Amino acid sequence: MTADKRIVLSSDHAAIDLRQAVATHVAAKGWEVVDIGPTTPESTHYPKHGRAAAERVASGDCALGIILCGTGQGIMMAANKVPGIRCGVCSDTFSAAMIRQHNDANMLSLGARVVGEGLALEIVDAFLDAEFEGGRHALRVDMIEAETHPAE
Ligand code: RB5
């Protein structure tokens, strides 16, 4: 399967069960899932898992990524340190669609201690089913990536 239908998943220890539910759900939607763990419940460090997933997306190996920790916040912060990554934490379906449509997000972060499995899977659907709208939003996404910004 080509990279445009390949998605990377990772989490810390706080989100292993939800990550596995997301993996099953996303695979059923036709995505090739690259689940980079961890698989055991020992306490671990979310920055390394966020960075590892982000590097798979930034390299082009995977088109998108879904990462999870207790709140979704810490692992999102780590992922966004990788150039080219635009990752948002979502606890609602509207935001999950909008980060794709307006921000061209290439990663979604979920908080396993924030959202239940049912809502999490609806958020995943909203993220995966939305498309970047381009147009005026493309300039703004370019501005996120740029070191200098055009004058207003
Ligand atoms: C782990 O206890 C917790 O800090 C982590 O999963 C995450 O919520 C950090 O942002």
Backbone and ligand atoms as CSV (ligand in chain L), in Angstrom:
chain,resi,resn,atom,element,x,y,z
A,1,MET,N,N,0.851,-1.197,0.000
A,1,MET,CA,C,0.000,0.000,0.000
A,1,MET,C,C,0.891,1.252,0.000
A,2,THR,N,N,0.452,2.288,-0.698
A,2,THR,CA,C,1.271,3.500,-0.800
A,2,THR,C,C,1.169,4.335,0.472
A,3,ALA,N,N,2.159,5.240,0.624
A,3,ALA,CA,C,2.235,6.034,1.854
A,3,ALA,C,C,1.000,6.889,2.068
A,4,ASP,N,N,0.286,7.241,0.988
A,4,ASP,CA,C,-0.870,8.132,1.172
A,4,ASP,C,C,-2.035,7.450,1.877
A,5,LYS,N,N,-1.937,6.166,2.094
A,5,LYS,CA,C,-2.985,5.461,2.845
A,5,LYS,C,C,-2.369,4.738,4.045
A,6,ARG,N,N,-1.197,5.242,4.486
A,6,ARG,CA,C,-0.509,4.640,5.621
A,6,ARG,C,C,-0.514,5.647,6.770
A,7,ILE,N,N,-0.831,5.152,7.953
A,7,ILE,CA,C,-0.950,6.032,9.119
A,7,ILE,C,C,-0.160,5.449,10.280
A,8,VAL,N,N,0.579,6.299,10.974
A,8,VAL,CA,C,1.364,5.843,12.111
A,8,VAL,C,C,0.619,6.152,13.409
A,9,LEU,N,N,0.697,5.216,14.343
A,9,LEU,CA,C,0.093,5.380,15.665
A,9,LEU,C,C,1.161,5.191,16.727
A,10,SER,N,N,1.108,6.017,17.767
A,10,SER,CA,C,1.941,5.758,18.933
A,10,SER,C,C,1.276,6.391,20.144
A,11,SER,N,N,1.761,6.034,21.319
A,11,SER,CA,C,1.183,6.557,22.557
A,11,SER,C,C,2.208,6.400,23.672
A,12,ASP,N,N,1.827,6.859,24.853
A,12,ASP,CA,C,2.570,6.450,26.041
A,12,ASP,C,C,1.747,5.384,26.769
A,13,HIS,N,N,2.174,5.047,27.974
A,13,HIS,CA,C,1.509,3.979,28.732
A,13,HIS,C,C,0.055,4.293,29.074
A,14,ALA,N,N,-0.285,5.586,29.151
A,14,ALA,CA,C,-1.624,5.988,29.584
A,14,ALA,C,C,-2.684,5.716,28.527
A,15,ALA,N,N,-2.274,5.387,27.317
A,15,ALA,CA,C,-3.242,5.326,26.216
A,15,ALA,C,C,-3.107,4.063,25.377
A,16,ILE,N,N,-2.540,3.019,25.941
A,16,ILE,CA,C,-2.322,1.813,25.142
A,16,ILE,C,C,-3.647,1.185,24.699
A,17,ASP,N,N,-4.613,1.089,25.609
A,17,ASP,CA,C,-5.891,0.456,25.236
A,17,ASP,C,C,-6.610,1.273,24.164
A,18,LEU,N,N,-6.637,2.596,24.341
A,18,LEU,CA,C,-7.323,3.427,23.351
A,18,LEU,C,C,-6.587,3.381,22.017
A,19,ARG,N,N,-5.256,3.358,22.061
A,19,ARG,CA,C,-4.490,3.276,20.808
A,19,ARG,C,C,-4.833,2.001,20.046
A,20,GLN,N,N,-4.993,0.903,20.765
A,20,GLN,CA,C,-5.311,-0.348,20.092
A,20,GLN,C,C,-6.721,-0.312,19.491
A,21,ALA,N,N,-7.638,0.362,20.185
A,21,ALA,CA,C,-8.994,0.520,19.626
A,21,ALA,C,C,-8.953,1.400,18.384
A,22,VAL,N,N,-8.148,2.446,18.426
A,22,VAL,CA,C,-8.005,3.324,17.256
A,22,VAL,C,C,-7.377,2.551,16.099
A,23,ALA,N,N,-6.395,1.728,16.394
A,23,ALA,CA,C,-5.722,0.949,15.343
A,23,ALA,C,C,-6.708,0.034,14.626
A,24,THR,N,N,-7.529,-0.657,15.396
A,24,THR,CA,C,-8.529,-1.558,14.809
A,24,THR,C,C,-9.519,-0.779,13.948
A,25,HIS,N,N,-9.945,0.355,14.472
A,25,HIS,CA,C,-10.934,1.187,13.779
A,25,HIS,C,C,-10.374,1.739,12.470
A,26,VAL,N,N,-9.167,2.238,12.522
A,26,VAL,CA,C,-8.552,2.869,11.350
A,26,VAL,C,C,-8.245,1.810,10.278
A,27,ALA,N,N,-7.814,0.643,10.715
A,27,ALA,CA,C,-7.555,-0.439,9.759
A,27,ALA,C,C,-8.847,-0.838,9.045
A,28,ALA,N,N,-9.960,-0.839,9.789
A,28,ALA,CA,C,-11.249,-1.201,9.193
A,28,ALA,C,C,-11.705,-0.168,8.170
A,29,LYS,N,N,-11.161,1.047,8.275
A,29,LYS,CA,C,-11.479,2.098,7.300
A,29,LYS,C,C,-10.582,2.018,6.062
A,30,GLY,N,N,-9.691,1.031,6.037
A,30,GLY,CA,C,-8.884,0.830,4.842
A,30,GLY,C,C,-7.482,1.388,4.901
A,31,TRP,N,N,-7.077,1.859,6.091
A,31,TRP,CA,C,-5.722,2.396,6.240
A,31,TRP,C,C,-4.744,1.282,6.600
A,32,GLU,N,N,-3.539,1.402,6.107
A,32,GLU,CA,C,-2.454,0.539,6.582
A,32,GLU,C,C,-1.897,1.182,7.851
A,33,VAL,N,N,-2.016,0.465,8.960
A,33,VAL,CA,C,-1.623,1.016,10.254
A,33,VAL,C,C,-0.189,0.611,10.591
A,34,VAL,N,N,0.626,1.609,10.887
A,34,VAL,CA,C,1.987,1.367,11.386
A,34,VAL,C,C,1.947,1.727,12.869
A,35,ASP,N,N,1.766,0.721,13.709
A,35,ASP,CA,C,1.647,0.949,15.153
A,35,ASP,C,C,3.025,0.742,15.774
A,36,ILE,N,N,3.623,1.844,16.221
A,36,ILE,CA,C,4.999,1.765,16.723
A,36,ILE,C,C,5.054,1.677,18.249
A,37,GLY,N,N,3.929,1.298,18.847
A,37,GLY,CA,C,3.942,0.975,20.261
A,37,GLY,C,C,3.865,2.186,21.174
A,38,PRO,N,N,4.150,1.952,22.455
A,38,PRO,CA,C,4.663,0.726,23.069
A,38,PRO,C,C,3.540,-0.304,23.265
A,39,THR,N,N,3.952,-1.547,23.543
A,39,THR,CA,C,2.969,-2.616,23.711
A,39,THR,C,C,2.839,-3.072,25.154
A,40,THR,N,N,3.770,-2.688,26.001
A,40,THR,CA,C,3.707,-3.099,27.405
A,40,THR,C,C,3.357,-1.893,28.275
A,41,PRO,N,N,2.723,-2.145,29.422
A,41,PRO,CA,C,2.125,-1.048,30.186
A,41,PRO,C,C,3.061,-0.290,31.128
A,42,GLU,N,N,4.363,-0.608,31.088
A,42,GLU,CA,C,5.284,0.105,31.980
A,42,GLU,C,C,5.272,1.605,31.677
A,43,SER,N,N,5.486,2.389,32.723
A,43,SER,CA,C,5.548,3.836,32.550
A,43,SER,C,C,6.664,4.199,31.581
A,44,THR,N,N,6.347,5.091,30.653
A,44,THR,CA,C,7.318,5.494,29.657
A,44,THR,C,C,7.225,7.010,29.459
A,45,HIS,N,N,7.946,7.541,28.489
A,45,HIS,CA,C,8.061,8.986,28.328
A,45,HIS,C,C,7.433,9.411,27.012
A,46,TYR,N,N,6.339,10.168,27.107
A,46,TYR,CA,C,5.595,10.529,25.897
A,46,TYR,C,C,6.412,11.296,24.853
A,47,PRO,N,N,7.436,12.108,25.220
A,47,PRO,CA,C,8.132,12.840,24.148
A,47,PRO,C,C,8.784,11.931,23.114
A,48,LYS,N,N,9.358,10.816,23.551
A,48,LYS,CA,C,10.039,9.982,22.555
A,48,LYS,C,C,9.045,9.303,21.623
A,49,HIS,N,N,7.871,8.980,22.116
A,49,HIS,CA,C,6.865,8.336,21.263
A,49,HIS,C,C,6.227,9.346,20.309
A,50,GLY,N,N,6.046,10.571,20.793
A,50,GLY,CA,C,5.528,11.615,19.909
A,50,GLY,C,C,6.498,11.940,18.800
A,51,ARG,N,N,7.764,12.055,19.143
A,51,ARG,CA,C,8.785,12.364,18.134
A,51,ARG,C,C,8.919,11.229,17.127
A,52,ALA,N,N,8.914,9.991,17.596
A,52,ALA,CA,C,9.072,8.849,16.681
A,52,ALA,C,C,7.948,8.795,15.656
A,53,ALA,N,N,6.732,9.040,16.106
A,53,ALA,CA,C,5.608,9.041,15.155
A,53,ALA,C,C,5.719,10.219,14.202
A,54,ALA,N,N,6.071,11.379,14.741
A,54,ALA,CA,C,6.170,12.580,13.901
A,54,ALA,C,C,7.230,12.407,12.820
A,55,GLU,N,N,8.303,11.744,13.149
A,55,GLU,CA,C,9.365,11.546,12.152
A,55,GLU,C,C,8.891,10.646,11.007
A,56,ARG,N,N,7.992,9.706,11.303
A,56,ARG,CA,C,7.429,8.859,10.234
A,56,ARG,C,C,6.588,9.691,9.266
A,57,VAL,N,N,5.888,10.678,9.810
A,57,VAL,CA,C,5.063,11.543,8.956
A,57,VAL,C,C,5.943,12.547,8.217
A,58,ALA,N,N,6.860,13.174,8.930
A,58,ALA,CA,C,7.711,14.196,8.316
A,58,ALA,C,C,8.567,13.612,7.186
A,59,SER,N,N,8.948,12.351,7.315
A,59,SER,CA,C,9.786,11.710,6.291
A,59,SER,C,C,8.987,11.314,5.052
A,60,GLY,N,N,7.648,11.305,5.179
A,60,GLY,CA,C,6.807,10.874,4.066
A,60,GLY,C,C,6.495,9.390,4.084
A,61,ASP,N,N,7.026,8.678,5.059
A,61,ASP,CA,C,6.743,7.248,5.170
A,61,ASP,C,C,5.258,7.006,5.453
A,62,CYS,N,N,4.657,7.901,6.234
A,62,CYS,CA,C,3.227,7.816,6.534
A,62,CYS,C,C,2.579,9.159,6.208
A,63,ALA,N,N,1.362,9.102,5.676
A,63,ALA,CA,C,0.671,10.340,5.306
A,63,ALA,C,C,0.186,11.091,6.536
A,64,LEU,N,N,-0.271,10.352,7.534
A,64,LEU,CA,C,-0.875,10.947,8.716
A,64,LEU,C,C,-0.416,10.184,9.957
A,65,GLY,N,N,-0.685,10.779,11.122
A,65,GLY,CA,C,-0.378,10.105,12.372
A,65,GLY,C,C,-1.429,10.399,13.424
A,66,ILE,N,N,-1.635,9.439,14.302
A,66,ILE,CA,C,-2.494,9.647,15.474
A,66,ILE,C,C,-1.684,9.238,16.690
A,67,ILE,N,N,-1.580,10.163,17.638
A,67,ILE,CA,C,-0.792,9.924,18.834
A,67,ILE,C,C,-1.654,10.173,20.063
A,68,LEU,N,N,-1.315,9.500,21.134
A,68,LEU,CA,C,-2.164,9.551,22.320
A,68,LEU,C,C,-1.317,9.516,23.582
A,69,CYS,N,N,-1.765,10.281,24.574
A,69,CYS,CA,C,-1.225,10.129,25.922
A,69,CYS,C,C,-2.377,10.394,26.881
A,70,GLY,N,N,-2.104,10.668,28.132
A,70,GLY,CA,C,-3.192,10.854,29.090
A,70,GLY,C,C,-4.101,12.003,28.697
A,71,THR,N,N,-3.502,13.139,28.410
A,71,THR,CA,C,-4.271,14.321,28.001
A,71,THR,C,C,-4.203,14.583,26.504
A,72,GLY,N,N,-3.257,13.985,25.836
A,72,GLY,CA,C,-2.975,14.314,24.437
A,72,GLY,C,C,-2.076,15.521,24.286
A,73,GLN,N,N,-1.842,16.216,25.365
A,73,GLN,CA,C,-1.126,17.496,25.276
A,73,GLN,C,C,0.393,17.318,25.157
A,74,GLY,N,N,0.950,16.529,26.049
A,74,GLY,CA,C,2.409,16.405,26.048
A,74,GLY,C,C,2.938,15.783,24.773
A,75,ILE,N,N,2.288,14.738,24.318
A,75,ILE,CA,C,2.776,14.050,23.117
A,75,ILE,C,C,2.582,14.935,21.889
A,76,MET,N,N,1.539,15.778,21.905
A,76,MET,CA,C,1.333,16.742,20.818
A,76,MET,C,C,2.472,17.762,20.800
A,77,MET,N,N,2.852,18.243,21.973
A,77,MET,CA,C,3.936,19.232,22.028
A,77,MET,C,C,5.223,18.659,21.457
A,78,ALA,N,N,5.503,17.400,21.781
A,78,ALA,CA,C,6.717,16.754,21.268
A,78,ALA,C,C,6.649,16.597,19.752
A,79,ALA,N,N,5.504,16.175,19.242
A,79,ALA,CA,C,5.366,15.964,17.794
A,79,ALA,C,C,5.552,17.270,17.034
A,80,ASN,N,N,5.020,18.348,17.585
A,80,ASN,CA,C,5.088,19.626,16.876
A,80,ASN,C,C,6.496,20.224,16.852
A,81,LYS,N,N,7.422,19.646,17.562
A,81,LYS,CA,C,8.820,20.093,17.479
A,81,LYS,C,C,9.506,19.608,16.198
A,82,VAL,N,N,8.895,18.623,15.545
A,82,VAL,CA,C,9.495,18.071,14.318
A,82,VAL,C,C,9.054,18.945,13.136
A,83,PRO,N,N,10.003,19.502,12.366
A,83,PRO,CA,C,9.636,20.374,11.239
A,83,PRO,C,C,8.662,19.696,10.277
A,84,GLY,N,N,7.651,20.443,9.895
A,84,GLY,CA,C,6.659,19.929,8.949
A,84,GLY,C,C,5.452,19.289,9.607
A,85,ILE,N,N,5.497,19.148,10.923
A,85,ILE,CA,C,4.376,18.524,11.622
A,85,ILE,C,C,3.409,19.588,12.125
A,86,ARG,N,N,2.134,19.357,11.839
A,86,ARG,CA,C,1.060,20.189,12.373
A,86,ARG,C,C,0.086,19.232,13.071
A,87,CYS,N,N,0.163,19.226,14.387
A,87,CYS,CA,C,-0.601,18.292,15.208
A,87,CYS,C,C,-1.477,19.061,16.180
A,88,GLY,N,N,-2.753,18.688,16.269
A,88,GLY,CA,C,-3.660,19.300,17.227
A,88,GLY,C,C,-4.277,18.262,18.136
A,89,VAL,N,N,-4.508,18.676,19.389
A,89,VAL,CA,C,-5.260,17.826,20.324
A,89,VAL,C,C,-6.739,18.103,20.109
A,90,CYS,N,N,-7.534,17.067,20.002
A,90,CYS,CA,C,-8.971,17.255,19.824
A,90,CYS,C,C,-9.770,16.417,20.811
A,91,SER,N,N,-10.793,17.072,21.360
A,91,SER,CA,C,-11.743,16.383,22.236
A,91,SER,C,C,-13.156,16.504,21.680
A,92,ASP,N,N,-13.258,17.014,20.461
A,92,ASP,CA,C,-14.564,17.154,19.816
A,92,ASP,C,C,-14.399,16.947,18.316
A,93,THR,N,N,-15.471,16.561,17.658
A,93,THR,CA,C,-15.403,16.229,16.234
A,93,THR,C,C,-15.265,17.467,15.352
A,94,PHE,N,N,-15.849,18.586,15.767
A,94,PHE,CA,C,-15.744,19.811,14.961
A,94,PHE,C,C,-14.284,20.219,14.818
A,95,SER,N,N,-13.572,20.257,15.923
A,95,SER,CA,C,-12.154,20.645,15.864
A,95,SER,C,C,-11.356,19.654,15.031
A,96,ALA,N,N,-11.691,18.382,15.135
A,96,ALA,CA,C,-10.933,17.362,14.399
A,96,ALA,C,C,-11.074,17.557,12.900
A,97,ALA,N,N,-12.258,17.912,12.445
A,97,ALA,CA,C,-12.434,18.194,11.012
A,97,ALA,C,C,-11.744,19.494,10.634
A,98,MET,N,N,-11.864,20.497,11.489
A,98,MET,CA,C,-11.316,21.821,11.148
A,98,MET,C,C,-9.796,21.846,11.094
A,99,ILE,N,N,-9.137,21.044,11.927
A,99,ILE,CA,C,-7.668,21.081,11.850
A,99,ILE,C,C,-7.167,20.500,10.534
A,100,ARG,N,N,-7.991,19.673,9.907
A,100,ARG,CA,C,-7.646,19.199,8.560
A,100,ARG,C,C,-8.047,20.245,7.521
A,101,GLN,N,N,-9.269,20.745,7.606
A,101,GLN,CA,C,-9.808,21.634,6.566
A,101,GLN,C,C,-9.064,22.960,6.515
A,102,HIS,N,N,-8.745,23.528,7.660
A,102,HIS,CA,C,-8.143,24.869,7.690
A,102,HIS,C,C,-6.647,24.860,7.995
A,103,ASN,N,N,-6.189,23.918,8.800
A,103,ASN,CA,C,-4.790,23.932,9.257
A,103,ASN,C,C,-3.941,22.869,8.570
A,104,ASP,N,N,-4.542,22.049,7.726
A,104,ASP,CA,C,-3.825,20.969,7.040
A,104,ASP,C,C,-3.015,20.136,8.041
A,105,ALA,N,N,-3.644,19.865,9.178
A,105,ALA,CA,C,-2.970,19.052,10.193
A,105,ALA,C,C,-2.630,17.685,9.622
A,106,ASN,N,N,-1.444,17.222,9.930
A,106,ASN,CA,C,-1.065,15.876,9.484
A,106,ASN,C,C,-0.976,14.895,10.654
A,107,MET,N,N,-1.259,15.389,11.848
A,107,MET,CA,C,-1.323,14.493,13.002
A,107,MET,C,C,-2.444,14.936,13.929
A,108,LEU,N,N,-3.066,13.954,14.556
A,108,LEU,CA,C,-4.127,14.159,15.547
A,108,LEU,C,C,-3.639,13.598,16.877
A,109,SER,N,N,-3.887,14.330,17.939
A,109,SER,CA,C,-3.547,13.836,19.266
A,109,SER,C,C,-4.811,13.679,20.096
A,110,LEU,N,N,-4.874,12.595,20.860
A,110,LEU,CA,C,-6.037,12.289,21.697
A,110,LEU,C,C,-5.605,12.065,23.137
A,111,GLY,N,N,-6.459,12.461,24.061
A,111,GLY,CA,C,-6.208,12.240,25.481
A,111,GLY,C,C,-7.049,11.089,25.993
A,112,ALA,N,N,-6.406,10.003,26.334
A,112,ALA,CA,C,-7.133,8.806,26.764
A,112,ALA,C,C,-7.808,8.995,28.121
A,113,ARG,N,N,-7.348,10.003,28.891
A,113,ARG,CA,C,-7.984,10.294,30.179
A,113,ARG,C,C,-9.015,11.414,30.032
A,114,VAL,N,N,-9.240,11.829,28.801
A,114,VAL,CA,C,-10.149,12.950,28.535
A,114,VAL,C,C,-11.396,12.483,27.790
A,115,VAL,N,N,-11.195,11.669,26.763
A,115,VAL,CA,C,-12.316,11.212,25.944
A,115,VAL,C,C,-12.468,9.702,26.072
A,116,GLY,N,N,-13.720,9.245,26.058
A,116,GLY,CA,C,-13.999,7.816,26.042
A,116,GLY,C,C,-13.778,7.249,24.654
A,117,GLU,N,N,-13.818,5.921,24.566
A,117,GLU,CA,C,-13.502,5.285,23.289
A,117,GLU,C,C,-14.484,5.660,22.185
A,118,GLY,N,N,-15.770,5.733,22.531
A,118,GLY,CA,C,-16.765,6.043,21.495
A,118,GLY,C,C,-16.528,7.402,20.871
A,119,LEU,N,N,-16.327,8.399,21.711
A,119,LEU,CA,C,-16.064,9.743,21.196
A,119,LEU,C,C,-14.723,9.786,20.466
A,120,ALA,N,N,-13.733,9.123,21.001
A,120,ALA,CA,C,-12.412,9.129,20.359
A,120,ALA,C,C,-12.499,8.612,18.927
A,121,LEU,N,N,-13.256,7.558,18.723
A,121,LEU,CA,C,-13.354,6.996,17.370
A,121,LEU,C,C,-14.137,7.913,16.437
A,122,GLU,N,N,-15.110,8.661,16.989
A,122,GLU,CA,C,-15.817,9.654,16.169
A,122,GLU,C,C,-14.872,10.801,15.797
A,123,ILE,N,N,-14.006,11.173,16.727
A,123,ILE,CA,C,-13.008,12.219,16.451
A,123,ILE,C,C,-12.058,11.754,15.352
A,124,VAL,N,N,-11.640,10.507,15.447
A,124,VAL,CA,C,-10.757,9.939,14.417
A,124,VAL,C,C,-11.451,9.981,13.050
A,125,ASP,N,N,-12.713,9.603,13.009
A,125,ASP,CA,C,-13.453,9.637,11.738
A,125,ASP,C,C,-13.512,11.058,11.183
A,126,ALA,N,N,-13.800,12.015,12.048
A,126,ALA,CA,C,-13.905,13.408,11.590
A,126,ALA,C,C,-12.575,13.880,11.020
A,127,PHE,N,N,-11.494,13.493,11.654
A,127,PHE,CA,C,-10.148,13.877,11.194
A,127,PHE,C,C,-9.837,13.229,9.841
A,128,LEU,N,N,-10.064,11.933,9.753
A,128,LEU,CA,C,-9.676,11.204,8.535
A,128,LEU,C,C,-10.580,11.513,7.349
A,129,ASP,N,N,-11.829,11.855,7.619
A,129,ASP,CA,C,-12.779,12.064,6.520
A,129,ASP,C,C,-12.745,13.488,5.977
A,130,ALA,N,N,-12.072,14.398,6.663
A,130,ALA,CA,C,-11.996,15.794,6.212
A,130,ALA,C,C,-10.812,15.977,5.269
A,131,GLU,N,N,-10.893,17.034,4.455
A,131,GLU,CA,C,-9.802,17.343,3.520
A,131,GLU,C,C,-9.425,18.809,3.638
A,132,PHE,N,N,-8.156,19.094,3.410
A,132,PHE,CA,C,-7.672,20.472,3.429
A,132,PHE,C,C,-8.360,21.273,2.330
A,133,GLU,N,N,-8.827,22.483,2.692
A,133,GLU,CA,C,-9.573,23.296,1.732
A,133,GLU,C,C,-8.677,24.171,0.874
A,134,GLY,N,N,-7.415,24.338,1.254
A,134,GLY,CA,C,-6.513,25.172,0.459
A,134,GLY,C,C,-6.980,26.620,0.455
A,135,GLY,N,N,-6.822,27.285,-0.702
A,135,GLY,CA,C,-7.258,28.678,-0.826
A,135,GLY,C,C,-6.578,29.572,0.187
A,136,ARG,N,N,-7.345,30.423,0.853
A,136,ARG,CA,C,-6.760,31.374,1.812
A,136,ARG,C,C,-6.060,30.660,2.964
A,137,HIS,N,N,-6.489,29.423,3.216
A,137,HIS,CA,C,-5.884,28.691,4.319
A,137,HIS,C,C,-4.460,28.245,3.989
A,138,ALA,N,N,-4.169,28.112,2.699
A,138,ALA,CA,C,-2.825,27.667,2.309
A,138,ALA,C,C,-1.780,28.700,2.705
A,139,LEU,N,N,-2.085,29.985,2.508
A,139,LEU,CA,C,-1.146,31.041,2.911
A,139,LEU,C,C,-0.875,30.964,4.414
A,140,ARG,N,N,-1.915,30.747,5.175
A,140,ARG,CA,C,-1.767,30.721,6.638
A,140,ARG,C,C,-0.966,29.495,7.086
A,141,VAL,N,N,-1.188,28.382,6.422
A,141,VAL,CA,C,-0.384,27.198,6.749
A,141,VAL,C,C,1.072,27.444,6.379
A,142,ASP,N,N,1.288,28.091,5.216
A,142,ASP,CA,C,2.662,28.444,4.835
A,142,ASP,C,C,3.291,29.343,5.902
A,143,MET,N,N,2.489,30.239,6.470
A,143,MET,CA,C,3.009,31.150,7.503
A,143,MET,C,C,3.409,30.394,8.774
A,144,ILE,N,N,2.687,29.313,9.061
A,144,ILE,CA,C,3.077,28.493,10.223
A,144,ILE,C,C,4.483,27.955,10.017
A,145,GLU,N,N,4.742,27.521,8.777
A,145,GLU,CA,C,6.018,26.871,8.475
A,145,GLU,C,C,7.150,27.869,8.256
A,146,ALA,N,N,6.813,29.114,7.913
A,146,ALA,CA,C,7.852,30.085,7.536
A,146,ALA,C,C,8.526,30.693,8.752
A,147,GLU,N,N,9.776,31.093,8.559
A,147,GLU,CA,C,10.498,31.766,9.642
A,147,GLU,C,C,10.172,33.249,9.671
A,148,THR,N,N,9.786,33.797,8.531
A,148,THR,CA,C,9.368,35.196,8.506
A,148,THR,C,C,7.971,35.251,7.897
A,149,HIS,N,N,7.213,36.257,8.271
A,149,HIS,CA,C,5.843,36.387,7.802
A,149,HIS,C,C,5.690,37.599,6.910
A,150,PRO,N,N,4.855,37.494,5.874
A,150,PRO,CA,C,4.590,38.676,5.057
A,150,PRO,C,C,3.877,39.734,5.878
A,151,ALA,N,N,4.065,41.009,5.483
A,151,ALA,CA,C,3.378,42.099,6.180
A,151,ALA,C,C,1.886,41.934,5.981
A,152,GLU,N,N,1.115,42.390,6.929
A,152,GLU,CA,C,-0.354,42.321,6.833
A,152,GLU,C,C,-0.844,43.126,5.636
L,1,RB5,C1,C,1.479,10.395,32.101
L,1,RB5,O1,O,1.160,10.254,33.452
L,1,RB5,C2,C,0.916,11.709,31.573
L,1,RB5,O2,O,1.651,12.768,32.074
L,1,RB5,C3,C,0.939,11.711,30.066
L,1,RB5,O3,O,0.213,10.620,29.593
L,1,RB5,C4,C,0.334,12.921,29.384
L,1,RB5,O4,O,-0.923,13.203,29.903
L,1,RB5,C5,C,1.194,14.107,29.312
L,1,RB5,O5,O,0.872,15.108,28.646
